[in-house]
Amino acid sequence: MSRDLRESARTEAFSDGVIAFAITLLVLNLKDPLLDQTLNHSSLFQGLLSQGTAFFAFVTSFATILIMWVNHHNMFSYIRKVDTTLLFLNGLLLFFIVLTAFTTLLIANHVTFPNQTDDGKTAAAVYSGNAIILGLVWSTVSYYSLRLSGGSREIKINPIRFLIGPAPYAVSFALSFYNAFLSVVAVLVIAAYWTIASRWFWRTALSRKD
């Protein structure tokens, strides 16, 4: 294995560890309702029902981070060269992935259904706002790593194409001011779409050399 391939493998392995840690943190938002002194429930069933939003946030964020990991794996399946700039960009990407655990906590604690509170909408706005930043950083990492690995000239000279990825997350941000649940679901749907599209993108981008 060449030095470049070893460095790429090391970067992916480190990223896998951080993402695994981030996805594990999500479960800390779930509690045994009868052991939590801040809650007052007469039965376990009632207590579990009261954590519906927390379960919803956990499932959604778990799926979203899982999708990010799949996309990250797809990307590094094609990356053949790593430099210091890419390492820092990848680190910034991991920062916002880990931050998803905090934004999920906000969703779990403040989003209510069917009533839509101002705090719930703010939590959804922070959650979707983090998704927008994640998308922008992701696009930056993709664009830079593609140039570094020798992608097609068409994509190299058209960085505007990489703004298409995070753009749909603006819809989820706009929805947060109307319906917090719809905003969170929109983040999941958009992330799921890019799971399908990312593998095709990387295969196409690196199949045409300059």
Secondary structure, DSSP 8 states (H G I E B T S, - for coil): --HHHHHHHHHHHHHHHHHHHHHHHGGGG---TTT-TT---SSHHHHHHHTHHHHHHHHHHHHHHHHHHHHHHHHHTT-----HHHHHHHHHHHHHHHHHHHHHHHHHHH--SSS--HHHHHHHHHHHHHHHHHHHHHHHHHHHHHHHHT--HHHHT-GGGGGTTTTTHHHHHHHHTT-HHHHHHHHHHHHHHHHHHHHHHHHHHTTS--
